[in-house]
Amino acid sequence: MKLKPYLLSVLLCLLFSTAFAQKGKHTFALSDSSFVLDGKPFVIISGEMHYPRVPREAWRQRMKMAKAMGLNTIGTYVFWNLHEPQKGKFDFSGNNDVAEFVKIAKEEGLWVILRPSPYVCAEWEFGGYPYWLQNEKGLVVRSKESQYLKEYQGYIKEVGKQLAPLQVNHGGNVLMVQIENEYGSFASDKEYLGINQKFFKEAGFDGLLYTCDPAADVEKGHLPGLLPAVNGLDDPAKIKPLVKGLHEGKGPFFIAEWYPAWFDWWGTPHHTVPAAKYTGKLDTVLSAGISINMYMFHGGTTRGFMNGANYKDSTPYEPQTSSYDYDAPLDEAGNATDKFMQFRTVIQKHLPKGTVLPAVPAAKPTIAIPSIEFKMGIRIADILPAAVKNASPLTFEDLQQDYGFVWYRTVLEGGKTGVLKLKDLRDYAVIMINGQPAGVLDRRLGQDSLSISLPAGKVKLDILVENLGRINFGKYLLENKKGITEKVLFAGSEVKNWEMYGLPMNTVAAIPFKSAFKADHTPALKKAVFTLDRVGDTYLDMSKWGKGTVWLNGHNLGRYWEVGPQQTLYIPAEWLKKGLNELVVAELLKPEENTLQSLQRPVLSVVKK
């Protein structure tokens, strides 16, 4: 009997799939209406979870929770500024070991969607770009500018060495790889997108590539020949014609980012959305056979100084909180929420008959620490490194510094009253005159000027500037330097002859703390040692403190700020120890505070004016 061509094609596909499966490999392809895994239609039910926002020790636990909700796939970005923090120096170790993250997902029976675009947005510092790109004269991110393309190509080749062997067509569990990220929201240069595709292929990403964009920008961000994925749209009647119109009249259909809630920024209310607003939409999408990636399934915590910021002409500068709880199905600590349980019920309906989901693990144990006393400390003014001198203020980038703080110092002629103006301040400044606090300036509030009165004689002016996070979205990606980025004026005259002291605070291990330390109202580092007889997740209550950063046993837990909405800092049990533990706080506004407690629940929704 002579087989019809299309039947012969299906038969060959099935035979080819079987051959691969026998060797431990899989096939993953597109049909006109669905993804095809090992020759069978496959609906991706994915949740976004970022490896740097979860302690490495907890990756596996979070993935088990993903399986328990019914997910079959995990999505993650890859962050350039984590992996090449300084030019030419790559790091894929520890919590940056993204290959191990992918391998653990495979062990837990999860596929992976990889998003290594050099730009990630993600409420992440500089949208994932390393700060040092701004020191390359003439370099323009997200463009065809030659220096940018050279650095980008070098980065993606290193990523390829780590992750290309883990693609499904090489025996791994990476189903698809995304090029660029919501590019249609930024520009529409198809030649640039084509260069992206070329770089990815040269780096070894020879499997299925795709693009993703918000619904309104899909056409601008789509590269012909690749699957266009849609963000933020969950109406099948709109998704299908949109995708078909760009993909030769075919599917499959993939919602690359589906938002069951939203992120927070300092000084505004915590975002929450009831699960009931989304369960029906999730059911409709899955009923239509549309694949989906929840952004976020689990947000975790943006630790260190790695949060980003939003800024548009129509809105103020908005640095994001360290908590990336996102009101996601899995909370910041990795516990199931009501949203998790309701989504699980919906997903269960759409799994093959007889599928039994793993039982949902109980909430993780928590502890409360009634009192932690700080008996050691030191003024930040007493740990300044060697000065860099210049007539005008230098930026973080001029000082080859990525994150943290820079201390600016000069001497003024006293006996005057006038306005001190920092042009352009990025982002937060504590002003001190002769070692005493004189005020603060906050970019969020549009503040760059302060009226001050100087005593007679020579007056020491100190300004401690904090980088609160580089902008991660929009046209101002190209204007992202930090510190005092132009000049300082006092009483209308430019202030010259500055000393700059870099304080990246990438470690606090060598700080020479003093016992019986007494604060003098200027920024200080405080240290406490406390003992535990058991460990568990807990939340530092920072509500009585002012503004700063906390380290536990050497791990930077992130920022706190009395303005809220986040009033607690999450401490994962994995980073606590039975016996002695060490806590260090860099406090900018209330260094006289000497005690802390921890709670068994987070406080993420208290805004203070």
C-alpha positions in Angstrom: 0.0 0.0 0.0 1.3 3.4 -0.9 1.2 5.9 2.0 -0.1 9.5 1.4 2.8 12.0 1.8 1.4 13.5 5.0 1.0 10.0 6.6 4.5 9.1 5.6 5.7 12.4 7.2 3.9 11.5 10.5 5.2 8.0 10.5 8.8 9.1 9.9 8.4 11.7 12.7 7.2 9.0 15.1 10.0 6.6 14.1 12.6 9.4 14.5 11.1 10.3 17.9 11.3 6.7 19.1 14.9 6.4 18.0 15.8 9.6 19.9 13.9 8.5 23.1 15.8 5.2 23.1 19.0 7.1 23.3 17.8 9.3 26.1 17.1 12.2 23.7 13.9 13.9 22.8 12.4 15.7 19.8 10.6 19.0 20.2 9.0 20.7 17.2 6.1 22.9 16.0 2.9 21.7 14.3 0.3 24.0 12.8 -1.6 24.2 16.1 0.6 22.8 19.0 4.0 22.0 20.2 5.1 18.4 19.5 7.2 16.6 22.1 8.4 13.1 21.0 5.8 13.1 18.3 2.9 13.9 20.5 1.0 17.2 21.1 2.4 19.0 24.1 1.0 22.0 26.1 3.6 23.9 28.0 2.4 24.8 31.5 5.3 26.8 32.8 6.1 29.0 35.7 8.9 31.7 35.8 11.4 31.3 38.6 14.9 33.0 38.6 17.9 31.2 40.0 19.5 34.3 41.6 16.3 35.1 43.5 16.3 31.7 45.3 19.1 30.4 47.4 20.9 27.6 45.5 20.2 25.3 48.5 16.5 25.8 47.9 16.3 25.4 44.1 15.1 21.8 44.3 12.4 22.5 46.9 10.9 25.2 44.7 10.9 22.9 41.7 9.1 20.2 43.7 6.5 22.8 44.5 6.2 23.6 40.8 5.5 19.9 40.1 2.9 19.9 42.9 1.0 22.7 41.3 1.0 20.8 38.0 3.6 22.7 36.1 5.7 20.7 33.5 8.2 23.5 32.7 10.2 26.3 34.4 11.1 29.5 32.7 14.1 31.7 33.6 16.1 34.6 32.4 19.9 34.5 32.3 21.5 37.7 33.7 24.5 39.2 31.9 25.5 41.4 34.9 25.7 38.4 37.2 27.8 36.3 34.8 30.2 39.1 33.6 30.2 41.6 36.5 33.5 43.1 35.2 34.5 43.1 31.6 36.0 39.8 30.5 35.6 38.2 34.0 32.9 35.5 33.9 31.2 33.8 36.9 29.0 30.7 36.7 29.6 29.5 40.2 27.5 29.2 43.4 24.1 30.9 43.0 25.1 31.9 39.5 25.4 28.2 38.4 22.5 28.4 35.9 23.6 25.1 34.3 23.1 23.3 37.6 19.7 25.0 38.0 18.7 23.5 34.7 20.1 20.1 35.5 18.2 20.0 38.8 15.0 20.9 36.9 15.6 17.8 34.7 16.1 15.6 37.8 12.8 16.9 39.1 11.0 16.0 35.8 10.7 19.6 34.6 11.4 21.1 31.2 13.1 24.5 30.9 12.4 27.6 28.8 15.6 29.7 28.6 15.7 33.4 28.2 19.4 34.5 27.9 18.7 37.7 26.0 21.3 40.2 27.0 18.4 42.5 28.0 15.9 40.9 30.5 14.0 43.8 32.1 12.8 41.6 35.1 12.9 44.4 37.6 16.6 43.7 37.7 19.5 46.2 37.8 20.0 47.8 34.4 17.7 45.2 32.9 20.5 42.6 33.2 23.2 44.7 31.5 26.6 45.0 33.3 27.3 48.5 34.5 30.6 48.7 32.7 29.0 48.8 29.3 28.4 52.5 30.0 32.2 53.0 30.2 32.6 51.9 26.6 32.6 55.2 24.7 29.9 55.3 22.1 28.3 52.0 23.1 24.6 51.8 22.6 22.7 48.9 24.1 20.0 47.1 22.1 21.5 48.4 18.8 23.7 47.5 15.9 26.5 49.6 17.3 29.7 47.7 16.8 31.1 47.8 20.4 27.8 46.6 21.8 27.6 43.7 19.4 31.2 42.7 20.2 30.5 42.6 23.9 27.1 40.9 23.4 28.6 38.2 21.2 31.3 37.5 23.8 28.7 37.1 26.5 26.3 34.9 24.6 29.2 32.6 23.5 30.0 32.0 27.2 26.4 31.4 28.0 26.3 28.9 25.1 29.2 27.0 26.6 27.2 26.5 29.8 23.7 25.9 28.4 23.7 24.9 24.7 24.5 21.3 25.6 21.4 21.2 27.8 19.0 21.7 24.9 16.4 19.0 24.2 18.0 18.2 20.9 21.2 17.4 22.7 19.7 15.2 25.3 18.9 17.9 27.8 15.6 19.5 29.0 15.8 23.0 27.5 12.8 23.1 25.1 13.1 26.6 23.7 15.4 29.6 23.8 14.2 33.2 23.6 16.1 35.8 21.6 16.0 39.5 22.8 13.1 40.4 25.2 10.1 42.5 24.4 12.1 44.2 21.7 8.9 45.5 20.1 8.4 47.8 23.1 11.7 49.4 22.4 12.3 49.4 18.6 11.5 47.5 15.4 14.9 46.9 13.7 14.6 43.5 12.0 18.2 43.5 11.0 19.2 43.8 14.7 16.9 40.9 15.6 18.5 38.8 12.8 21.9 39.5 14.3 20.6 38.2 17.6 19.5 35.0 15.9 22.9 34.6 14.3 24.7 35.1 17.6 22.5 32.6 19.3 23.1 30.0 16.6 26.9 30.6 16.6 26.8 30.1 20.4 25.4 26.6 19.9 21.7 27.3 20.4 20.6 25.3 17.4 17.1 24.2 18.7 13.9 26.1 18.7 14.3 29.9 19.0 11.4 32.3 19.5 10.6 36.0 20.3 8.2 37.4 22.9 6.5 40.8 23.1 3.4 42.5 24.6 0.4 42.0 22.4 0.5 45.6 21.1 4.1 45.2 20.0 4.3 41.7 18.7 4.6 42.7 15.0 7.5 45.1 15.8 9.4 42.6 17.9 8.9 39.5 15.8 11.5 38.1 13.5 10.0 36.3 10.5 10.7 32.6 10.6 10.6 32.4 14.4 7.6 31.7 16.6 6.1 34.9 18.0 5.1 34.5 21.6 2.6 37.0 23.3 2.9 38.6 26.7 0.0 39.8 28.8 -2.8 38.6 26.6 -5.0 35.6 27.7 -8.0 35.7 25.3 -7.6 32.8 22.8 -9.8 34.6 20.3 -7.2 37.4 20.1 -4.1 35.4 20.5 -4.7 32.9 17.7 -5.2 35.4 14.8 -2.4 37.6 16.1 0.1 34.7 16.0 -1.2 33.3 12.7 -0.9 36.6 11.1 2.8 36.7 11.7 3.6 32.9 11.5 2.4 31.9 8.0 -1.1 31.3 9.2 -0.1 28.7 11.8 0.5 28.3 15.5 1.4 27.0 17.9 0.4 29.6 20.5 2.4 30.5 23.6 1.8 33.2 26.2 5.4 33.8 27.3 4.4 36.1 30.2 1.1 35.8 31.9 0.8 38.0 35.0 -1.2 36.7 38.0 -0.1 39.8 39.9 2.6 42.5 39.9 5.8 43.7 41.5 6.4 46.5 44.2 8.4 49.6 44.4 9.4 51.7 47.4 6.8 54.1 48.9 3.7 52.6 47.1 1.2 50.0 48.2 1.9 46.3 47.9 0.3 44.7 44.8 -2.1 41.8 45.3 -4.7 40.4 43.0 -7.2 37.7 44.1 -6.8 34.3 42.5 -10.4 34.3 41.4 -9.6 37.0 38.8 -7.3 34.6 37.1 -8.6 31.0 37.5 -11.3 31.4 34.8 -8.7 32.9 32.4 -6.3 30.1 33.1 -9.0 27.5 32.4 -9.9 29.2 29.1 -6.3 29.3 27.9 -5.7 25.7 28.7 -9.0 24.6 27.2 -7.9 26.2 24.0 -4.7 24.2 23.9 -2.6 27.4 24.4 0.8 27.0 26.2 1.5 29.4 29.0 4.3 30.7 31.3 3.2 32.4 34.5 5.3 35.4 35.4 5.9 34.9 38.2 5.2 31.4 39.6 7.7 32.2 42.3 9.3 35.6 42.7 11.7 35.1 45.6 14.0 37.9 46.7 16.1 40.4 44.7 19.1 40.2 47.1 22.2 42.4 47.2 21.9 45.6 45.2 20.4 44.0 42.1 16.9 45.5 42.0 16.1 47.7 39.0 13.9 50.8 38.7 11.3 52.2 36.4 11.3 55.7 35.0 9.4 57.4 32.3 8.7 61.1 31.4 5.3 60.7 32.9 6.2 59.0 36.2 8.9 59.5 38.8 12.0 57.3 39.4 10.6 54.1 41.0 13.2 51.8 42.5 11.8 48.3 43.2 11.8 46.6 46.6 14.1 43.7 47.5 11.1 41.4 48.1 10.0 40.0 44.8 7.0 38.2 46.3 4.9 39.4 43.3 1.8 38.0 45.0 2.8 34.9 43.1 1.3 31.4 43.6 4.4 30.4 45.5 5.3 33.1 48.1 8.7 34.7 48.8 9.7 31.8 51.1 8.5 29.1 48.7 5.2 28.2 50.4 1.9 27.4 48.6 -0.6 30.2 48.7 -4.4 30.2 48.1 -3.6 31.2 44.5 -1.3 28.1 44.2 -4.1 25.8 45.3 -6.7 27.4 43.0 -4.4 27.3 40.0 -3.5 23.6 40.9 -7.2 22.8 40.7 -7.6 24.3 37.3 -4.4 22.7 35.9 -5.5 19.3 37.2 -8.6 19.4 35.0 -6.4 19.7 31.9 -3.9 16.9 32.6 -4.2 13.5 31.0 -6.8 11.3 32.6 -5.4 9.4 35.6 -2.6 11.9 36.2 -2.0 12.2 40.0 -0.2 15.4 41.1 2.3 15.1 43.9 0.9 16.1 47.3 1.4 19.7 48.2 4.1 19.9 50.9 3.3 21.6 54.2 4.5 25.1 54.8 8.1 25.3 55.8 8.9 25.6 59.5 9.4 29.2 60.7 11.0 30.7 63.8 10.8 34.1 65.6 13.8 35.6 67.2 12.6 37.8 70.1 15.7 40.1 70.3 19.0 40.6 68.5 21.3 43.2 70.2 23.9 45.1 68.3 26.9 45.6 70.5 29.5 46.5 67.9 29.6 49.1 65.2 31.6 51.7 63.3 30.9 54.9 61.5 31.0 54.6 57.7 33.2 57.7 57.8 35.8 55.7 59.6 36.2 53.0 57.0 36.7 55.1 53.9 39.3 53.7 51.5 41.9 55.8 49.6 40.4 58.8 48.0 40.2 59.5 44.3 40.6 63.3 43.7 39.0 65.3 40.9 37.9 68.8 40.3 34.3 67.7 39.7 32.4 64.8 41.2 33.0 61.4 39.5 30.2 58.9 38.9 30.2 55.2 40.0 31.2 54.3 36.5 34.1 56.7 36.5 35.3 54.9 39.6 34.8 51.5 38.0 32.2 50.7 40.7 29.0 48.8 40.0 26.8 49.0 43.1 26.6 50.2 46.7 27.6 53.7 47.8 30.1 56.5 47.0 31.2 59.0 49.7 31.9 62.5 48.2 33.9 65.1 50.3 35.0 68.7 49.8 35.7 71.8 51.8 33.6 75.0 51.6 34.2 78.5 52.8 31.8 79.0 55.7 29.7 81.8 57.0 27.1 81.6 54.3 23.6 80.4 53.7 22.4 79.1 50.4 21.0 76.3 48.3 23.1 73.2 47.8 22.1 71.6 44.5 23.2 68.2 43.2 22.8 68.0 39.5 21.9 65.2 38.5 21.6 63.1 41.7 21.3 59.3 41.2 19.8 58.3 43.5 19.7 59.0 47.3 22.0 61.3 49.2 22.7 61.9 52.9 24.2 65.3 53.4 26.6 66.1 56.3 28.2 69.3 57.4 31.2 69.1 59.7 30.2 65.5 60.5 26.6 66.2 61.4 23.6 65.3 59.3 22.0 68.2 57.5 19.4 66.4 55.4 18.6 63.9 52.7 17.8 64.1 49.0 15.6 61.5 47.3 15.4 61.1 43.5 12.0 59.4 43.8 10.6 62.6 45.1 12.4 64.8 42.5 14.6 66.3 45.2 18.1 67.6 44.2 18.4 70.8 46.4 18.7 71.6 50.1 19.0 74.9 51.9 21.9 74.9 54.3 23.7 77.4 56.6 27.4 77.0 57.0 29.2 78.0 60.2 32.2 80.4 59.9 35.6 79.1 58.8 36.5 76.1 56.7 33.5 73.7 56.5 33.7 70.0 55.6 30.9 68.9 53.3 30.2 65.1 53.0 27.6 63.5 50.8 27.0 59.8 50.9 25.2 58.7 47.7 23.4 55.3 47.3 22.7 53.7 43.9 19.1 52.6 44.4 19.1 50.5 41.1 19.6 51.3 37.5 16.6 51.7 35.2 15.5 48.4 33.7 12.9 49.4 31.1 12.4 52.1 28.5 14.5 54.7 26.7 16.4 55.7 29.8 18.3 52.5 29.7 20.8 54.6 27.8 21.1 57.2 30.6 21.9 55.0 33.6 25.1 56.3 35.3 25.0 56.6 39.1 26.2 59.0 41.8 26.5 62.8 41.3 26.4 62.6 37.5 27.0 66.3 36.6 28.0 68.9 39.2 27.3 70.5 42.6 26.3 74.1 43.1 26.2 76.1 46.4 24.6 79.5 46.5 24.7 79.5 42.7 28.5 78.7 42.3 29.9 75.4 41.2 31.7 73.5 44.0 35.1 72.1 43.0 37.9 69.9 44.4 36.3 66.7 45.4 37.5 63.5 47.0 35.5 60.3 46.2 35.6 57.1 48.3 34.1 54.0 46.7 32.0 51.8 49.0 30.7 48.9 46.9 29.9 46.9 50.0 30.3 43.6 48.2 31.5 42.1 51.4 31.5 43.1 55.1 33.9 40.4 56.2 36.9 42.8 56.9 35.0 45.6 58.6 37.0 46.6 61.8 34.0 46.8 64.1 34.4 48.4 67.5 32.9 47.1 70.7 30.8 49.5 72.9 30.2 51.6 69.8 28.1 54.8 70.2 26.5 56.2 67.1 26.7 59.9 66.3 23.7 60.1 64.0 25.8 59.7 60.8 25.6 56.5 58.7 27.1 53.5 60.4 27.6 49.7 60.2 26.2 47.7 63.2 27.1 44.1 64.0 25.3 41.6 66.2 26.1 38.0 67.1 23.2 35.7 68.2 22.8 32.0 68.9 20.1 29.6 67.7 19.3 26.1 68.9 17.1 25.5 65.8 16.7 27.1 62.4 13.8 27.9 60.2 12.6 30.6 57.8 12.1 34.0 59.5 11.6 37.7 58.7 13.7 40.5 60.1 11.4 43.3 61.3 13.1 46.5 60.1 10.1 48.8 60.8 11.9 50.8 63.6 15.0 51.3 61.5 15.5 53.9 58.8 17.2 52.8 55.6 19.9 50.4 54.7 21.1 47.0 53.8 21.5 43.7 55.8 24.0 40.9 55.7 23.4 37.5 57.4 26.4 35.2 57.8 28.0 37.0 54.8 24.9 36.8 52.6 23.4 40.2 51.4 19.7 39.9 52.2 18.8 43.1 50.4 17.6 46.6 51.2 15.1 47.9 53.8 13.5 51.3 53.9 11.0 52.7 56.4 8.8 54.1 53.6 7.6 50.6 52.8 5.6 48.8 51.7 8.2 46.1 52.6 9.0 46.2 56.3 10.6 42.8 56.7 13.6 41.1 55.1 13.3 37.4 54.4 15.9 35.1 56.0 16.0 31.6 54.4 16.5 28.8 56.8 19.3 27.5 54.6 21.5 30.5 55.5 21.0 30.3 59.3 23.1 28.1 61.5 22.6 26.2 64.7 24.9 28.0 67.1 26.4 31.4 66.4 25.1 33.7 63.6 26.3 37.1 62.5 24.1 40.0 61.4 25.5 43.2 59.9 23.4 46.3 59.1 24.4 49.3 57.1 22.1 52.0 58.5 21.9 55.5 56.9 19.3 57.3 58.9 18.9 55.8 62.4 22.3 54.5 63.5 21.3 54.8 67.1 19.0 51.8 66.8 20.4 48.8 68.7 17.9 46.0 68.6 16.0 43.9 66.1 13.5 41.1 66.3 12.4 38.6 63.6 8.8 37.5 62.9 7.2 34.3 61.6 5.4 36.1 58.8 6.4 38.8 56.4 5.1 42.4 56.5 5.0 43.6 52.9 2.1 46.1 52.9 2.8 49.0 55.2 3.5 52.3 53.6 4.7 55.2 55.7 4.5 58.8 54.7 
